Amino acid sequence: MTADAALLYEVRYLVAREFDLPPENVAAETDFYTDLDESLELVEVIMACEERWDLNIPDSAYASVTTVGRLADLIAASLAVKTTARR
């Protein structure tokens, strides 16, 4: 599932806050490993997302998160599963 613009916007701002960056320096294509050089902080970012959207993202999904856009897509997919499970 692909994240919509509003979700991507929120994820970009959350990442910017966690990395102490101006939000305009964080894009969907921003790579956690090459652009931000902080793979350890990625876990903290994912945990902040889990808290913000009340999600439980499995550790096995962390490896697929290489960019801000992929993180937003993972959150969108997790929210879809959560919504479906509540029905």
Summary of the structure (lengths in Angstrom):
residues: 87
radius of gyration: 12.2
end to end distance: 18.7
largest distance: 40.1
contacts: 234
relative contact order: 0.20
helix: 67%
strand: 2%
